[in-house]
Amino acid sequence: MDFNAYQKSLSSQLRGIECPFPESEYNQRLRRVRDGMADADYGALLLTDPADIFYLTGYSTFEVSVHVALAVTQDDMLLQVPSIEMGPAMVTTRVARVSGYRWEGIGEVLEPLVQILNDGVETVAIDAWHGSLRQGVLEGLKARLPGVRFVNNGGLLKRIRIVKSPAELDYLRESARITGVGLQAACAAVRPGVTDNEIAAAGAKALIEAGSEFMSMQPIVTTGRRSSVIHCNHKRTVVQEGDPVFLEFGAAWQRYTAPMMQTIVAGGTPSSEMRRVFDGCRRIVDALLETVRPGVTFDEAAQRAELALQPLAGKVFFSGVYGYTVGAQFPPSWVEGSGFIAKGETPNLRREWSSICQSACGCRGSGVLAVARRSS
């Protein structure tokens, strides 16, 4: 059968069985989005970020390299997927209108989008800064819709997604629980003579056994000098006596990720320099935890954290971000992108927001510094 017959077959048997939220929650989200569109005078919203599409529909897949789009107007909504993604579209969503195109026929995507965007729409809001919006698609739509203006959506979805519902917070808590299981298993594997790959394997096995879905980022494990270089990962490096081993894991539960960091010392005690950096990172995290309250701006929290950073400022690398929001994401990152605890960021913290606060200095983390002794 072709993908159209496949769609009909799945729709009658498995439609929406893996949708992660009740229909009432999606209706509330869609209403907030449409209200925001009306306030900004957007006739339509064209979404291509997999996480944004998931937020409004439940659409979930590990194949995020292909063109997928969600077109939203005040009266209609169209989910567009390639033929190979028709299965996930049927199983994970309840969207009434799902349009497929041949996986190998990217040129087929334009006409269905033109039809929904050509129905009295004057302005289409897009996410101009997200890599999922293909230039060929955008230029093709502009050529076929000369009377329509395409404008940046100004972070409309991000402003809505940053506020988490009770169900979303429950998913984040479950992710955190599983992430803790993975970290515990990885710590137990740390000893001189093993490789960073072996430690990552122990953690990954525990994460998956505890219930994690495919993760937005692989477990991160680095050791020795490599642990001070941000965004390196395991690479068959042997752990030496007294090495710091940096761990950063994030389990996925219904696509929600609550990442955690931890640094452990292999077969000995932390050096005085390790302890000094750890104490500095701990002060930063404590300053954040004392400051992040409803009504406080991201900038105010960052200013407090910067004071705590000062004793280490000349010794460690700092990215400029003390924390960021997390939620439902897909590879290659678990960073939601809807908010950053950094200087100059003016949004106010709210009780429903959920963010992972991490000191971004050279020590690589705000987790517990522990000691792994050689087993007898």
N, C-alpha and C positions, 0 to 999 in steps of 0.2 A: 504493500500500500504506500501511497505517497504521503507527504506530511499533512495534507488536507484530510485524507481519510483517517490518518493517525489521530489528528485533532478530534474528529468526531467520535472515534472509538474511546479515547481517553475521557472525553467530556462526559460520556454516558456512564462511565465506570469509576473513574478516579478523580473527578473534578474537585480540586481544592482540598484534598484530604491531608495535605501537608502544609496548609496555610497556617502560619504561626499565631495569628490573632483572630478573634471573632470579627464578624462583619461590622459590628457596631463600632469597633475601634477604627477600622479603616474609613468608615463613614465620617467619623469625627475628624480624622486627619484630612480627608478630602475636603470637608467643609472649611477647615481652617485655611487650606491652600487656596480654595476658590474665593474665600473672603479676602485673602491677601492679593490675589490676582485682581479682584474688583477694585480694591483700594489703590493699586498701582496702575489701573487701567490697562491690564494685559488681557487681550482677547483669548490667548492660548498660552500654554506652558509646554515646552518641549524638553523632556528630561532624558538624559542618556547615561548618567551616573548610575551604576548598578545599585548602589546603596539607596539613592533617592527613589528608584523604581521599586526596590524592595519595601521601602517605608510605606509607599502608597498602595502596594498590591500584594506583597509577600513573595514576589518572583525571586527565586533563588536558584543559583547554578554555580558550578565551579568554572564554567567556561565564560570568562568575562572579557575575552579578547575580540569578540564579534560585535557587530552593530546590533544594539537593542535600543528601542526608544519607547517612551510613554508620552503620548500627546493628550493634554488635558484642556478641555474648554469648560465653560460653565454648564453645558448640557451633555457633554459627551466625553469619552475617554477611550483611547485606543492603545493597546499594547502590541508592539511590533517586534517579532523575534525571527531568527533564521530557522530553517527547517529542522536543524539538529537540536534546537531548543524548544520545540513544540511540546515535548514531554514535560519539562519543568514548568512551562507556562500553564499547562493544564493542571498539573498536580499541585503546584504551590500557590496558585491564585484563583480568585473567583471573578476575574475581570470578564465582563460580558463580551467585549469585542477584542479578539486576539487575531492579529493578521500575521501570516507567515510569508517568508520569501525564501527562494532557493539559496542555500548556504553559499553556493558558488556564484550566485547572481546578485551581487551587491547593488547593481543598477536597478533592481526591482523595488528597492525600498522607497523610492521617491513618490510614486503615484499614490499609495495609500495615505502617506503623510500629507501630500498636496490636497487630497480630498477633504480631510478633516480640518486642515488649516485654511482652506479656501472657502469655508462656510461663514461668511460675514466677519471674518477675523481681520483686524487691521494691524494688531501688534502681537508678535510672538516673542515670549521671553525664553531665553536660552541660558545655559551655564557656559559662558564664553571662555572660562578659564579651566574647564575640566577636559582632560585628554580624551575622554570617551566620545566627545562630539567631533566626528570626522569632518574635515574640511570639505571633502567631496559632497557629503550629504548637505551641509549647510549651503555651499555654493549652488548645488543643484536646486535646493528649495528656493533660494533667492531668485534664481533665473526663471523658475516656473511661477513664482508668486511676486511679480514686480510691484504690486500694490501693497505688499505687506512689509511692515518694518520689523526687523529682528533686533532685539535689544537684550542686554545682559539682565538676568533676573535679580541682580542685587542681593543674592543670598537668601531668597525667599524661603526655599526648603530648609536651608541650614538654620534659619531663625526659628522655624517650627520644630525641626528635629532635635534641637538642643534641649528642649523641655521633654523629659521622659515621663511616660505614663507609669502607673504602678506595675503593669505587666512587663514593661521594658526593664524597670528596675529589678524585678524578680529574675529576669533572664540574665542581667548583669551579675546579680548575686550568685547565680548558679555557675556562671562562667568563672567567677572569682574562686568558688569552691573547688572547681576542677583544676583551675590553674594552680592553686595551692597544692593539690595532690601531685601534679607534675613537678613542681619545684622541690617538693619533699623527696620524690624519687630521684631526681637529678642530684640533689645534695648528698644523698646516700651513696651515689656512685662516684663521688669525688674522692680521689686519693692519688698520690704520686704514682706515675707509671701508666695511668689510663690516658686515653686521648679525649679531646673535647668532643669528638664524634660519639664516643661511647657514652659520655655523659648526656649529650643531646638525645641519643637513642633511648636511654633509660627514661628521660623526661617525656619524650614524645610517646613512648609506649604507654606510660601511665596516663597521659592526657587522653589518649584515644580510648584506652580501656575504661576510663572513668566517664566517658560519654561525649568527648569533644567531637564536633564535626570537623570537616576540613577547615584549617585555620587560615586566617588572613595573613599571618606571617609564621614562618617556621620557628620552632624554638631556637633561641639565640644563646650560644655558649662560646665564650672566649676565655683564654687563660694567659697568665704571664703578662708580658708587655702588650700583647694583642688586646688584652682586656681594657686598655686605656684608649683604644682607637674605636671611635663610635661607628657603628654599622658594619663592623667586621662580623663574621660568623665562624662556626666550627669549620676547621680545615685540617684535620688529622694531626693536630698539635698535641704533643705529649705533655702532660701536666708534671711539673717538677715540684720537689719539696718546697713548701712555703709560697707557692704561686697563688695569687688571687684568681679565682674562677668566677667570672661574671655570668649570670643567668638572667634571661628575660623571656618569659613565656606568656602566652595568651590563648587560653582555650576559647573555642567558639560554641555557644549554645544558642540555637535559633538565630545564628549569625551575630549575636552580641558577644563582645569581647571585653573582659576586664583584665588587662595585662598587669603583670607584677614583675619586679626585679629583685634579685638577691645576689650578694657577693659572698663567697665562701673561700677560706684559705685552706689549701691542701696540706695535710700532714704536719701542721705546726701552728704557731701563733702569729697573729698579725704583726708586722713591723711597726715601729713608731710612726713612720710616714703613712702607712695604711691607716693606722688608727686616727691620725690627725685629719686625714681627708674624710674618713668615715664620720668622725665627730662633726666636721664642717657640714657634710651632707645632711646629717641628722638635724643640725640646727636649722638648715633651710626648710626641711620638711616640717619641723615643729612650728616654724614661723608661719608656714602656709596653713597648717592645720588650725592654728590659733586665729588666723585672719579670715579664712574662707567662711563667710556667713552670708545669709540672705541680705541683699542690699549693698554689699561690698563690690566694687568694680574689680575686674581682672587687673587693671593697672594698680590699684591699691594693694592687692595681694602680691603682685610682682615687686612693688616698691619695698614691702616688708621683707620679702625673700631676698632682695638684693642686699639689704643691710646685713642679713645673716651670711651672705656669700662673701662679703668683703675680705675676711681673713684669708680666704682661699683664692681670691680673684686673680692674683698674679701667678698662681701655680697650676690652675686647672682650666680646661677648655669649657666654655659655656655657650650654648647654642642661642640663648636669648629667650627661651621658652621654659617656664617653670612647671607647666602642666598643660594638658589639652583634654578636650572632651572625647569621650569614647561612646560607642553605641553599636549599631549594626553596620558591619563593613564586610568587604570582600577583598581578596588579594588585589594589589600587593601590600596593603597597609591596614592596620586596625585604627588608625587615626581618623576620627570622624570629620575633623576640619571645621566644625561649627563654632569653635571657640578656643582661645589660647590664653593661658595666664602669662602675660607678657606686658612689658611697659608700653603704654599708649593704647592698650585695648580697653575700651570704655564700657562694654556691656556689664550689667550688674549680675552677680550671682543670684540664683533662685533656688529654692529648696528642692525643686524637682530635677535640677541639673545634676548630671553625674559625670565627673571628670576624674581622670587618673592624674594625680599630682606626682611628678617625678623631677628630681633635681637633675638638670641637664649639664652638669659640670663633668670634669674629666674622670671622676670616680665612677661614672656611668650609672649611678642609681641611688635610690633612697631606701633600698631594702636592707634586710638584716645582714650584718657582717658576722659570719659564723666561722667555726673552725672544724675542719674535717681531719681527724686523727687517723693514722694508719691502723687498720684493724690488726689485732694480734693473731 
